[in-house]
Amino acid sequence: MNEDGSETGPDRTRVETARTYYRALDEDDYDVLADLLAADFVHDRPDMRLEGRERFVQFMREERPTKDTSHPIDAVYDRRDGTDVVVRGRLLSPDGDLLTTFLDVFSFDGERIERIETFAR
């Protein structure tokens, strides 16, 4: 178990994995981020599609248009059949200003995130 009480490894739930994903982004912890993603991970966003774990991590580390953002989570919806997790949240600038609201649909391959489809306003 981690210091924050969340599980690691195969005991971690998909909801915990989704929450850890945002923590890794906000804390620039790219090793943890990579560990959460399947090798063939795909991120579909309104503005682009990123394919492959390595490509996605590279984009987040080196190419994001705004660095030091945060992702407060407003709600998490876990399908009872365990296939998808949906997260509703906000993307905030380094100053705390709202950049966008988002809805991310997480799909899994076993314990790893296989795909995230993002809907944003």
N, C-alpha and C positions, 0 to 999 in steps of 0.2 A: 504494500500500500504506500502511496505517495504521502508527503507531508501534509497535503491539502485534503487527505482522506479519500482521494480517487484511486481506483484500482489501476494496475498496470498489467500488461500482457493479456493472456487469454481470458482472465476473469473480468476484464473491463467491459462494460456494457457499450452498446452502440451510442447511447446518449452521452456517456462519459467520453467516448472517442470523439464525438462531434464537439463537445465542450473543450476537450484538449486541443483539437484543431485550431480553434479560435485563440486559445491561450498561446499556442506555439506561434501563430501569426503575430499576435500582439507583443510577444516577448522576443521576437526574432530568433526563435529556437528552431532552426532549420533541420537539425538532426532529428528532433522529435517529430517535426512535420513530416519528414521523409519516411520515418518509421510508421506513421499512420496510414500512408498511401500505398495502394497496390501499384505494382510496376507499370501497369497499363492505365493508370489513373487518367481521367478526363475531367476537365472543368469547363462547363459550358456557361458562359456569361453573356449578358446582352451585347457586350462590345467585342468579345473574342471567344475563341475556343483554344484551350491549352491541352495538349495531349502528351501523356507520359509523366511519370513522377519526377524525373530529373528536370524536364523542361519547366514544369510547374514550380518546383523549388527554385530553379534559377530565376524565373520571372519574379517570384516573391522576394528573393534576396537582392536582385540587381536591377530590376526593370519596373517595379511598381511606380506609377506616376506620383503617388503621395506616400511618403514613408512615415513611420511612427503613428499610424492610425490605430484606432481601437475598435473593437467589435462587441459592444454590449449586447447581450442576448436578452430578448424580451419574452420569448416563449420557445419551448421545445415540445414537439409532437412526435411521439414514438408509436408507429403502427404496431398493433397487437401481434401481428404475424412476424414481427422482427425484421422485416425486409428494408424499410426505409425509416429515416429520421428526418424531420423537417424542423428547421430553425428559423425563427423570425427575429430579426435584430436590426441594429443600426450601425452604420460605418461613420465614425467620428474622426475629424481632422486632429492633428496634434494639439490644437487649441481647444478641442472639445466641441467644435461646430459640427452640425449634422451635414454629412456629405450625401448620404442616401440611406434609405431603408431597404432591407433585403429579406428575401425568403430563400433559403438554401435547402434543396432536397438532396440528402445524402443517400447513396446506394452503396452497398457493401459487397465485398467478396471475402467471405469468412469474417475475420476480425479487421480487415483493412478497408479503407474507403476506396471504392472503385470509381465513383463518379459523384460530382456535385453539379447540380443544375441550379444556377442562380437567377432569381427574378428580382429586379431592382427598380426603384422609382427615384 
